[in-house]
Amino acid sequence: MLISLICLRILTYMMLNSRTGSMAYMAVLIIEDILPYLVVLGSVIFSFTVIFFGLFYDKSDRFVSLQISFRTVFDFTIGNVLFTIYEEWELLGMYITIIYAIISTIALLNILIAVLSAKFDEVN
């Protein structure tokens, strides 16, 4: 809570300063536009967490609970993909992981870049 208040105070100071005001204003606008993207990204991560848990909960130790499945899918999001974690259904796991990588990394990042560039053009 204290860190949030400090960050808010710094942001307010930056907005009042003539040199950093436009950059701080643009940062606030970008954060507002990123929130729907984060909701979509969270929904995709949660959906694939449930899919992986449902398919591999008894076949891999990386999907034995929803919490561990979420950590594994989040690892996939940041690029830590190991196809050796699928012990029995290796081909199915590899295909679903590739589909997840395409959706989360390529498609959603392109949407994020489009939102940020549109906001940048709007501010300028």
BELLINFEN-V340606 format. One record per residue. OMEGA is omega in whole degrees, -180 to 180 (* if undefined). NEAR is the number of other C-alpha atoms within 12 Angstrom. Layout:
<<OMEGA,NEAR> <OMEGA,NEAR>>
This chain:
<<-179,7> <179,8> <178,9> <180,10> <178,11> <178,12> <178,14> <179,16> <178,15> <179,17> <178,22> <177,21> <-180,19> <180,21> <180,20> <179,16> <-176,15> <-179,13> <-175,12> <-176,17> <-178,18> <179,21> <179,22> <178,25> <179,25> <178,25> <178,22> <179,23> <179,22> <178,26> <178,18> <-179,17> <-179,23> <-177,25> <176,17> <176,17> <-180,25> <176,20> <178,15> <178,20> <177,28> <178,20> <179,18> <179,27> <180,32> <-180,26> <180,23> <173,34> <180,34> <179,25> <-180,25> <179,40> <-180,29> <-178,19> <-169,26> <-176,30> <180,25> <-177,18> <-179,21> <179,25> <178,21> <-178,32> <-175,29> <176,23> <180,23> <-180,26> <179,19> <176,21> <178,31> <178,27> <-180,25> <179,34> <176,37> <174,30> <176,21> <-177,31> <-179,30> <172,15> <-180,18> <-176,16> <175,23> <180,18> <-180,22> <-179,18> <178,27> <-174,28> <-176,21> <-175,18> <-174,20> <-178,19> <178,15> <179,19> <179,31> <179,22> <180,16> <177,27> <178,34> <177,23> <178,20> <180,32> <179,28> <-178,19> <-173,24> <-174,34> <-173,24> <-175,18> <-176,19> <177,27> <174,21> <177,16> <179,22> <178,25> <179,19> <179,18> <-178,23> <180,25> <177,19> <179,18> <178,22> <178,20> <179,13> <-179,12> <179,17> <*,11>>
